[in-house]
Every structure is written in C-alpha cells, then in structure tokens.
C-alpha cells in the first residue's frame, strides 16, 4: 500500500502561496480551456497529499482548483481543473522542463513545484494507487481486475484537453484536466459496453474519482494499433483506396451503437424534438454567418436543409452515442479489426449535454466529415476518394445495424451541415488555409437536393 496522507496541512495557506505560479503556468497549458481570458483568482475545492510533502521530496499534491475568469454566465460555477503537482527541495536536471516555479511563501516556501505527471516516480505512484482500490481523503480508487506491479510510465504529448500516461505499453491512463460533477462518458460508456459484451471498445480496468466527478480512467493500451486518421492519410499518399477499411469501420460504429442501445436507456425521437434540433442548428448558422461572411451566399440553401430536418416525422430513436466521432477516434489493430476510443464527447460542451441521448446519425455525420478532411491532405484534392469512403462507411453501417443511415437523409444531412458550419468558423479563426475544406461541403450541402 503506498504511503499517503489524506489532506494537506494548512490548506488555507496553500493556495495563496501557489497562486502566483498558477497565474503564469495554467494559461500556457494546452488543456486549459480559458485561453484568451485573464485569470482573476482561484478557489480550492480539494487538496490531497498522495505522497507526503515532508522532507526533501518528492511529494505529490493533488488539487482540484476553480479558476475565476471574466465572462462566465451568471449562475454557472467557475471551471474546475485537476492538478497533480510534484514538490521537491531540489529539482533534478532531467525534470527541469516540468518546473512550474519556486514557492516564495506559505507552508511550502522554498520548494520547487513542477508537473508531477512528468516525474516517473510520481506517475508510477499514481498507477500503484490505482492497483490498490480504496480511499485517500476525498479521492476514491477503483479497479475491476488485478493489475501487474511496477510498470514503467511515460507521459504522452499528443493530448489536447486531457493528459495521458502509458504504463509499460500495457495500459493507458487518461487524466481529465477540466472536471465537472457527474460520470464522465469516457468511463460510463466503455463500462456499459463492456458489460454488454462489446469488444470494439477497450474496457476500463481502473479509475479514480472525487465526489461525483470522474478524474481518470485506466484502460488497456492498444500498442499494435494505428489510428484511422493516419491510416487514411497513408492510403491517400500511396494512391490506395480506403473503401474496405471504411466499410469495416462503418460496421464497427454500428456495433457500438447497437450495444449502447442494449446497455442504456433509449426513447423515441418526437416530432417536436426534431423541430427543436433544427431550430438550434439554424441559430448556430446565423451566428456563424455573422462571424464568417463567406457563408452568407449559402445561408438560404443551408436553412432549407435544417427546415427539411425540422419538418421530418419524428420516427427515429434517441440513445447514447460517441458524440465526437472521427477517424482520429478509431484504432485498427494488427488483425484488421477496428476499435473506437475517447468517448468523452466534445470537451467544450457541458457534461449534461454530452451525456444526453441523441440520434445516432450525429456520429455518422462526424465520420463523413472526417473523410472529407482526410482527402484534403492530398494534392490535388481527392474529393472522389472521400465520396467513395463515405458511401462505403454507410454501407458497412447498414450491414451491421440493419438500417442504412442514408434512409433518414434529412436528419443526416442536417447534422453533416451543422458540423460543416462549425468547421467553417473554426477554420476561419484558427487555420484559414483549411477553410476550403468545410466550404466545399457547404457548397455541396446547400445546393444538392
């Protein structure tokens, strides 16, 4: 059992001593969601010593900190972030890139504070704590199976909204940086799929939480797999078709949807709800056209797409879905089988919305858009390649689901259009060179009957 203490000493003095360092460090982190808005203060929700801070160190301090920023809607709480801070008297040169700073006052005055996940000893401690279910202060640790001891950790640098550590090429721990009350879908849905016997999703083997918030999930690491985005780009570069892979991926997506419908509640999509969905899409279009004038000539055609969806009969089903499905959220193993990962949904959306039941065609639309993006990387732009992949994906989906998503064209087209509108705004703000990708879809969707 690892040595732990339940809470830090002098918690009231801890946060003021850390605040000057956090003011500088937090906004620079890729997972910090409040970029572009100044930080005006911090509130400490919880502080736990996972490794005591006595002596020269290292100690491991777990914090849940609320970050105050202007522009927050009235009545909504400040964003809460999970921090794992290493504390040492002297920081070894190998950990110099992880340094946050030295504390000048308070209970840890004179100590070096750093990103604890980049310290193999502290990252290893976190894994050992997951191996031994129980409680440390407000933190609760759970495991579904016995885990091997002493697996070497390495932190991945590719994450955006979270942080991930791979242990011995056997397991991967995703640590959620911005946390909200409620079960995170990246734990909730894979657990449900595992209980339903769905092998398309790696089953969680351990996790930890505080109160109602999921803080991290440990799953098998599919080390011999490659993500669908990279595989699609390789096929384009080699001049190969990707329709076989796309068709198999469609089948895998349908299997996940069927298992989710079996494991979790579903309900009928009512006519009034299709009208509400279409109205929300129309509002987003209006805001997008104000932000990106290039959309303006297409607004009448796009509004007609949403109107058609809103006028369709409510004959579909609402259920839990992936919520952010694209090629980068899929892995193909050495046996050719596809796995689906990262069920967190769009991290920028409220957790309640990400956990709501939705039409499965929303996931399908996300993947269809992803094929367009992959094709854009090829010179010249290989739009026909994307069209063939899109058709093959829908065919594969129909083979497993027993229903082709193209048989509900109004809603599928509306979700694809809504996604393309979002992409236009994103690319105009962040990657203007990529703006032709969603604009091509806007032209197609606004004019094709």
PASESE-652041 format. One record per residue: residue in three letters; x, y, z of N, C-alpha, C in turn. Coordinates in steps of 0.2 Angstrom, whole numbers, plus 5000, padded with zeros to 4 digits. Example, Ala and Ser with C-alpha at 12.3 -4.5 7.8 and 13.67 -1.06 7.14 Angstrom:
<gudrens>
ALA506649725039506249785039506649845039 SER506449895035506849955036506450005039 
</gudrens>
This chain:
<gudrens>
UNK500449945000500050005000500450065000 UNK500450114995500850174995500750215001 UNK501250255003501150295009500750355007 UNK500250375010499850435008499650475014 UNK499450535013499150575019498450595015 UNK497950605020497350625017497250695014 UNK497450745018497450815016498050845018 UNK498150905014498750945016498650985022 UNK499250995025499251035031499151115029 UNK498851155033498751225032498451235025 UNK497951205023497651215016497451285015 UNK497251325020497051395019497651435016 UNK498251415018498851455016499151425010 UNK498951365008499251335002499151374996 UNK498451384994498351414988498551484987 UNK498551524992498851594991499651584989 UNK499951534992500651534990500751504983 UNK500351464981500351434974500151484968 UNK499651534970499351574965499751604961 UNK500351644963500751674958501051634953 UNK501151564955501451524950500951494945 UNK500351484948499751464943499551514938 UNK499551574940499351634936499751624930 UNK500451614930500851614924500851544921 UNK500751494924500851424921500151394918 UNK499651404921499051374919498851394912 UNK498851464910498551484904499051454898 UNK499651434900500051404894499951334893 UNK499551304897499451234896498951214890 UNK499051174886498651154880497951134882 UNK497851104888497251084891496851144894 UNK497151194895496751254899496251284894 UNK495651284896495051304891494951374891 UNK495251414896495051484896495551524893 UNK495851504888496351544884496051614881 UNK496451664882496151724879495751764884 UNK495651744890495351774896495751774902 UNK495851834905496351844910496051804916 UNK496551774920496351744927496351794932 UNK495751794936495651844941495751814948 UNK495751744949495851714955495751644955 UNK495851614961495751534962495351524968 UNK495051464968494651434974494851364974 UNK495051344980495251274981494651234983 UNK494551184979493951134981494251074985 UNK494851054984495150994987495850994987 UNK496250974992496950964992497150904995 UNK497550854992497650794995498350774993 UNK498750754999499450734998499450654996 UNK499550644990499650574988500350544990 UNK500750584991501450574993501650624998 UNK501750615004501850675009502350725007 UNK502250785009502750835007503250855011 UNK503350805016503950815021504550805018 UNK505150835021505750815019505950845012 UNK506450825009506750845003506250834997 UNK505850784998505450764992505650694988 UNK505350674983504750714980504150704984 UNK503650754984502950744987502550754981 UNK501950724981501450734976500750764979 UNK500650814976500050854979499450854973 UNK498950834975498350834971497850884972 UNK497750924968497250984969496650984964 UNK496151004966495551024962495451104963 UNK495551144958495651214959495151244954 UNK494751294956494251334952494651394950 UNK494551404943494951464941494451514939 UNK494451574942494051634941494251674935 UNK493751684930493951724924493351764922 UNK493351824919492851864917492451834911 UNK491851854911491451824905491051764907 UNK491051734913490651674914489951694915 UNK489551654912488751664913488551664920 UNK488151714922487851714929487551654931 UNK487751634937487451574940487851514938 UNK488351514934488751454932489451454936 UNK489651394939490251394943490851404938 UNK491351424942492051434938492251364936 UNK492651364931492951294928493451264934 UNK493351204935493751164940494251124936 UNK494951134938495451094935495851044940 UNK496050994937496350944941497150954940 UNK497550964945498250974945498550924949 UNK499150894947499550844951500250874951 UNK500450904956501050944957501550904961 UNK502150904958502750874962503050934966 UNK503350914972503650964976504250934978 UNK504850964977505550944979505851004982 UNK506350994986506851044988507351064982 UNK507551014979507951024973507750984967 UNK507651014962507350984956507950954951 UNK507950884950508450864946508450894939 UNK509050894936509050924929508650894924 UNK508450824925508050794920507350824920 UNK507150844926506450874927506450944926 UNK506950984924506951054923506351074918 UNK506251044913505751064908505051064912 UNK504951024917504251024920504151074926 UNK504651114927504651164933504151214932 UNK503751224937503251274937503551334940 UNK503851324946504251384949504351364956 UNK504651414960504851404967504351444971 UNK504151414976503651454981504051494985 UNK503751554986504151604990503851614997 UNK503251594998502951605005502451545006 UNK502251545013501751485014502051425017 UNK501651375017501951305020502451275016 UNK502551285010503051255005503551305003 UNK503651355007504151415005504851385003 UNK505151404998505751374996505751314992 UNK505251284991505151214987505051234980 UNK505251184976505151184969504551144967 UNK504051174963503451144961503451134954 UNK503251074952503351054945502751004943 UNK502650994936502150954933502350884936 UNK501950854940502050794943502050734939 UNK501650734934501550684929502150664925 UNK502650714925503250704921503750674925 UNK503650664931504150634936503950554936 UNK504350514933504250444933504050414940 UNK504350434945504250414951503550434954 UNK503350494952502650514954502150484950 UNK502250474943501750444939501750374941 UNK502250344943502250274945501850264951 UNK501850314956501450314962500750314960 UNK500550354956499850354954499550294951 UNK499950254947499750184945499750144951 UNK500250144955500150094961499550114965 UNK499350174966498750194970498150164966 UNK498150164959497550134956497550054957 UNK498150024958498149954959497849934966 UNK497749984970497549964977496950004979 UNK496349974977495750014977495650034985 UNK495350094985495250124992495150194992 UNK495250234997495150304998495750335001 UNK495950394998496350445001496050505001 UNK495850535007495550595008494950595004 UNK494750644999494150644995494250594989 UNK494850574988494950534981494750454983 UNK494450434978494250364978494550324972 UNK494850264973495150224968494850164967 UNK494650144961494350084959494750044954 UNK494649974955494949934950494449874948 UNK494449844942494049794940494449724940 UNK495049734940495449674939496149684943 UNK496549624944497149634947497649664942 UNK498049714943498549744939499249724941 UNK499649714936500349704937500749754940 UNK501249744944501649794948502149824944 UNK502349884945503049914943503049914935 UNK502549954932502649964925502850034924 UNK503350034920503750104919503250154915 UNK503150214918502750264915503050304910 UNK502750334905502950384900502350424898 UNK502450494899501850534898501850554890 UNK501250554887501150564880501050644879 UNK501350664874501250744872500750754867 UNK500350714865499850724859499250744862 UNK499050744868498450764871498250834871 UNK497650854870497450924870497050944876 UNK496550914877496050934883496250894889 UNK496650844889496750794894497550784894 UNK497750744899498450714899498450634900 UNK498850604896498850534896499550504898 UNK499550454902500250414903500150344901 UNK500650314898500650244896501150214901 UNK500850154904501250114908501450044905 UNK502150044904502449984901502149954895 UNK501850004891501549984884500949934885 UNK500649934892500149884893499449924895 UNK499549984898498950024900499050094898 UNK498550134897498550204897498050234901 UNK498250284905497850324910497750394907 UNK497050404906496850474904496650514910 UNK496950564911496850614917496450674914 UNK495850684917495450734914495650794918 UNK495850844914496050914917495450954919 UNK494950964915494451004917493850964919 UNK493650964925493150914928492550944930 UNK492050904929491350934931490950874935 UNK490450894939490150844943489750794938 UNK489750734940489450684935489950634932 UNK489650574930490150524927490350554921 UNK491050544919491250564913491050514908 UNK490850524902490650474897491250434895 UNK491850454896492450414894492550354899 UNK492150354905492150304909491450264909 UNK490950304909490250274909490150234903 UNK490250254897490050224891490550154890 UNK491150164890491550104890491350044895 UNK491250064901491050024906490349984904 UNK489850024901489249994899489349954893 UNK489849974888489949924883490249864885 UNK490749864890491049804892490549754895 UNK490049784899489549744902489049714897 UNK489049744891488649724885488949674881 UNK489649664882490049614878490249644872 UNK490349714871490549744865491349744865 UNK491649714861492349714861492649764857 UNK492249814854492549864850492849924854 UNK492749924860493049974865493449944870 UNK494049974871494449944877494049964884 UNK494049904888493649914894494049944900 UNK493749994903494150014909494349964914 UNK494949964917495149924922495249954928 UNK495350024928495350054935495150134933 UNK494950164939494850234938494850264945 UNK494850334945494850364952494350434951 UNK494050454957493550504956493550544963 UNK493250594963493150634969492450664969 UNK492050644974491350664974491050634968 UNK490650674964490350644958490750654952 UNK491350674953491750694947492250634945 UNK492250614939492750564937493450604935 UNK493950574938494650614937495150574933 UNK495050514932495550474927495250404926 UNK495450384920495250314918495850274915 UNK495950214918496550174915496150114911 UNK496450114905496250064900496850024897 UNK496649964894497249934890497449974885 UNK498149974884498450014878498549974872 UNK498249994867498249954861498849974857 UNK499449944859500049974856500249954849 UNK499949904847500049874840499549904835 UNK499149954837498649984833498850054830 UNK498550074825498650134822497950174821 UNK497950244822497350274822497150284814 UNK496450294814496150294807496350354803 UNK496550404806496750464803497350454799 UNK497850424803498550414800498450364794 UNK498050314795497950254790497650284784 UNK497150334785496850364779497350404775 UNK497750444779498250484775498750444772 UNK498950384775499450344771499150314765 UNK498550294765498150274759498150324753 UNK498050384755498050444750498750454748 UNK499250454752499950464750500150414745 UNK499950344746500150294742499650284736 UNK499150324735498650314730498250254730 UNK498050234736497650174738496950194739 UNK496550144738495850154740495850144748 UNK495250164751495150154758494450134759 UNK494150114754493450094755493350034759 UNK493849984758493749924763493849934770 UNK494249984772494350004779493750044781 UNK493550084776492950124778492350084779 UNK492250034775491649994776491649954783 UNK492249924784492349894791492249944797 UNK492450004796492350054801491650064802 UNK491250074797490550084797490250024801 UNK490449964800490149904804490349914811 UNK490949934813491149944820490749994823 UNK490650054820490250104823489550084824 UNK489250044820488550014821488549974827 UNK489049924827489049884833489149914840 UNK489449974840489550014846488850044847 UNK488550074842487850104843487350044846 UNK487349994843486849934845487049914852 UNK487649914854487749894861487549944866 UNK487650004864487450064868486750064869 UNK486350054864485650044864485449994868 UNK485749934869485649874873485749894880 UNK486349924881486549934888486249994892 UNK486050044888485750104891485150124889 UNK484750164892484050184890484050224883 UNK483550214880483350244873482650274874 UNK482450314869481750334868481650364861 UNK481050364860480850384853480950464852 UNK481250484846481350554844480650574842 UNK480350624846479750654844479850714839 UNK479250724836479250774830479450844833 UNK479250864839479450924842480150934843 UNK480450874845481250874846481550884839 UNK481350864834481750874828481650944826 UNK481050974827481051054826481451094831 UNK481551064837482051104841482751094839 UNK482951034837483651024834483751064828 UNK483251074824483351114818483451184819 UNK483051204824483051274826483751294829 UNK483951254833484651264836485151264831 UNK485151224826485651224820485551294816 UNK484951314815484851374812485151434816 UNK485051434822485351484826486151484826 UNK486451424826487151424825487351444818 UNK486951434813487151464807487151534806 UNK486651564809486551634810487151664813 UNK487351644818487951664822488551654818 UNK488651604814489251584810489251634804 UNK488751644801488751694795488951764797 UNK488751784803488951844806489751844807 UNK490051794809490751784810491151774804 UNK490851744799491251724793490751744787 UNK490851804784490451824779490451774773 UNK490951734772490951694766490351644766 UNK490051634772489451594772488851624770 UNK488851694770488151724768487851704762 UNK488151694756487851674750487451604750 UNK487751564755487451494756486951494761 UNK486751544765486351544770485651514768 UNK485351544763484651514761484651444760 UNK485151414756485151344755485251304761 UNK485651324766485851294772485251294777 UNK484851354777484251354781483751304778 UNK483751294772483251244769483451174771 UNK484051164772484251094775484051084782 UNK484051134786483851124793483051124793 UNK482751164789482051164789481751094787 UNK482051064782481850994780481950944786 UNK482450954790482550914795482050924801 UNK481850984802481351004807480650984805 UNK480550974798479850954796479850884795 UNK480350844796480350774796479950744801 UNK479650684800479250644805479750624811 UNK479550624817479950604822479950524823 UNK480250494819480250424819480850384821 UNK481350424823482050404825482050384832 UNK482650364834482750344841483350384844 UNK483250404850483750444854484150394858 UNK484750394859485150354863485850384864 UNK486250354869486850374870487350354864 UNK487750404862488250404856488950424858 UNK489350414854490050434855490050514856 UNK489850554851489750624852490350664849 UNK490850634847491450674844491750624840 UNK491450584835491750534831492050564825 UNK492650534824493050554818493650504817 UNK493950504812494550454811495050454816 UNK495150504819495650504825495450474831 UNK494750454832494550424837494450344836 UNK494750324831494750254830495450224829 UNK495550154831496150124830496050054827 UNK496450044822496449974819497049934821 UNK496849874823497349834826497749794820 UNK498249754823498649714818498249664815 UNK497649644818497249594815496749624810 UNK496749694809496249724804495649744808 UNK495549734814494949754817494949824820 UNK494349854820494349924822494149924829 UNK494449974833494149994840493950064840 UNK493550084844493350154845493550174852 UNK493850234852494050264858493850334860 UNK493950364866493850434868493150444867 UNK492750424872492050434872491850494876 UNK492350544878492250594882491750644879 UNK491650644872491250694868491650754867 UNK491350814865491650874864491750904871 UNK492450914873492550934880492251004881 UNK492251044876491951114877491251114879 UNK490851064877490151064879490051044886 UNK489451064889489351044896489250974897 UNK489450944903489350874904488650844903 UNK488150884905487450864904487350854897 UNK487550894893487350894886487750834883 UNK488350824885488750764882488450694884 UNK488150694890487850634892487050624890 UNK486850664886486150664884486050614878 UNK485450584877485350544872485250584865 UNK485450554860485550594854485450544848 UNK485250574842485250524836485850494834 UNK485950434832486550404830486850434824 UNK486450464820486650494814487150554815 UNK487150584821487650634823488350604823 UNK488450544825489050514825489250494817 UNK488750474814488950454807489150524803 UNK488750574804488950644801489650664803 UNK489850654809490550674811491050634807 UNK490950564806491450524802491450544795 UNK490850564792490850584785491250644784 UNK491150694789491550754788492350734789 UNK492550684793493250664793493550644787 UNK493150604783493450584777493550644772 UNK493150694772493250754768493950784770 UNK494050784777494650814779495250774777 UNK495250714778495750674776495950684768 UNK495450684764495550694757495850764755 UNK495750814760496050874759496850874759 UNK497150824763497850824763498150804757 UNK497850784752498050754746498150814741 UNK498650814737498650864732498750834725 UNK498250844720497650884721497150854726 UNK496750894728496150874732495750824729 UNK495750764733495450704730494750694733 UNK494350734731493650734733493250674732 UNK493450644726493150574724493250524729 UNK493950524731494150474736493750474742 UNK493550534745493150544751492450524749 UNK492150534743491450514742491450444742 UNK491950404739491950334740491950304747 UNK492350334751492450314758491750324762 UNK491450384760490850404764490350354762 UNK490250334756489750284754489950214757 UNK490550194757490750134759490650124767 UNK490750184770490650184778489850174779 UNK489450214775488750204776488450134775 UNK488750104769488650034768488749984773 UNK489349994776489649954782489149954788 UNK488950024789488550034795487849994794 UNK487650004788486949974786487049894787 UNK487549864785487649794786487649764793 UNK487849804798487849784805487249814808 UNK486949874806486449894810485749874807 UNK485749854801485149834798484749894795 UNK485049954796484650014793485250054791 UNK485150084785485650124782485550204784 UNK486050234787485950304789485650354783 UNK485850334777485650374772484850364770 UNK484550324774483750314773483450364777 UNK483850404781483550464785483950524783 UNK483850544776484350594773484250664776 UNK483650684778483550744781483950764787 UNK483950714792484250724798485050714797 UNK485250664794485950654792486250714789 UNK485850744784486150794780486150864785 UNK485650864789485650924794486250924799 UNK486450864801486950854806487650864802 UNK487650844796488350854792488350924791 UNK487850964789487851034788488051074794 UNK487751054800487851084806488651084808 UNK488951024807489651014808490051054803 UNK489851054797490251094792490251174794 UNK489651194796489651264798490051274804 UNK490051234809490551244815491251244812 UNK491451194807492151194805492351254801 UNK491851284798491951354794492251404799 UNK491851414805492051464810492751444813 UNK492851374814493451354817494051374813 UNK493951354806494551364802494651434800 UNK494151474800494251544799494651584804 UNK494551554810494851584816495551554817 UNK495651494816496251464818496751434812 UNK496451414806496851384801496551414794 UNK496551474792496251494786496451454780 UNK497051424780497251394774496751324773 UNK496451304778496051244778495251264777 UNK495151334777494451354776494051324769 UNK494451304764494151274758493851204759 UNK494051174765493851104766493051104768 UNK492951144774492251144775491751184770 UNK492151234767491751274762491551234756 UNK491951184754491751144749491151104751 UNK491051074757490551044760489951084760 UNK490051154762489451194762489151204755 UNK489551214750489351224743488951164741 UNK489151104743488851044741488151034745 UNK488151044751487551034755487051084754 UNK487251144752486751194751486451194744 UNK486651154740486451154733486151084730 UNK486451034733486250964731485550944734 UNK485150924730484450914733484450844737 
</gudrens>
